[in-house]
Each structure stands twice: as C-alpha cells, then as structure tokens.
Amino acid sequence: MKRIRENDWLLIGKEEIRTYLRGPSDHKLKKWLEIGMPVYVECGEWVAHADNIEEFFKALTRRRARDIE
C-alpha cells in the first residue's frame, strides 16, 4: 500500500489508519478488527504499525474464498 508520508510506519489515529487502507467504511474497519487486524487502542486513540497491517492482509488473503464467511 502507498505510504502516507516518509517514516510513516506508525499510524496514529483512526483516520490515518483509514487513509492508509484507502478509506474503508466504519463497518469494514469493525469487521477487520473483529477478525484480528492489529490495532492498539489507548484512551480512545488508535495506533497501528503499517507492516503489521500489511502482514494481516497478506495472511487474510492467503485463505481460499470458501474458507471465509
């Protein structure tokens, strides 16, 4: 995925994570969190490492379609 800025491996805030993921809806974000998207939340602020999100989607898309609900 395209980087937001130089040295942007740390994504801070829900909107920055959403921008990194190319604007998914709240529903999609919630679904991805429910199935294990690596996001840390402290005092209501979302924090994620871009590489962890990349690895999450690599693993997720390795599944065959019939294995996914």
KAHUDA-V211244 format. One record per residue. RES is the residue in three letters. PHI is phi in radians with two decimals (none if undefined). PSI is psi in whole degrees, 0 to 359 (* if undefined). OMEGA is omega in whole degrees, 0 to 359 (none if undefined). Layout:
BEGIN
RES|PHI|PSI|OMEGA ; RES|PHI|PSI|OMEGA
END
This chain:
BEGIN
MET|none|155|182 ; LYS|-1.26|135|178 ; ARG|-1.31|146|181 ; ILE|-1.35|319|182 ; ARG|-2.68|168|176 ; GLU|-1.10|141|182 ; ASN|1.00|44|184 ; ASP|-1.80|32|180 ; TRP|-1.15|336|177 ; LEU|-1.73|118|180 ; LEU|-1.76|123|184 ; ILE|-2.05|120|179 ; GLY|1.73|146|180 ; LYS|-1.02|319|183 ; GLU|-1.20|324|178 ; GLU|-1.19|321|176 ; ILE|-1.13|317|179 ; ARG|-1.06|317|179 ; THR|-1.08|316|179 ; TYR|-1.02|322|181 ; LEU|-1.52|9|177 ; ARG|1.20|39|168 ; GLY|1.34|42|177 ; PRO|-1.17|157|178 ; SER|-1.22|166|175 ; ASP|-1.05|323|179 ; HIS|-1.06|313|179 ; LYS|-1.13|316|178 ; LEU|-1.01|315|180 ; LYS|-1.07|317|179 ; LYS|-1.07|315|181 ; TRP|-1.13|322|177 ; LEU|-1.12|319|180 ; GLU|-1.10|329|180 ; ILE|-1.69|7|169 ; GLY|1.98|14|177 ; MET|-1.01|128|186 ; PRO|-1.33|96|177 ; VAL|-2.31|133|178 ; TYR|-1.76|134|179 ; VAL|-2.11|124|177 ; GLU|-2.33|125|181 ; CYS|0.93|37|177 ; GLY|1.43|358|180 ; GLU|-1.75|131|180 ; TRP|-1.50|139|176 ; VAL|-2.41|136|179 ; ALA|-2.57|154|175 ; HIS|-1.73|127|184 ; ALA|-0.97|320|180 ; ASP|-1.12|324|178 ; ASN|-1.15|320|177 ; ILE|-1.13|318|177 ; GLU|-1.03|313|181 ; GLU|-1.13|322|177 ; PHE|-1.02|312|182 ; PHE|-1.27|330|174 ; LYS|-1.08|313|179 ; ALA|-1.14|318|181 ; LEU|-1.08|318|184 ; THR|-1.47|359|173 ; ARG|-1.35|341|181 ; ARG|-1.21|151|173 ; ARG|-1.37|149|184 ; ALA|-0.98|324|183 ; ARG|-1.24|344|178 ; ASP|-1.48|354|182 ; ILE|-1.86|137|180 ; GLU|-1.08|*|none
END
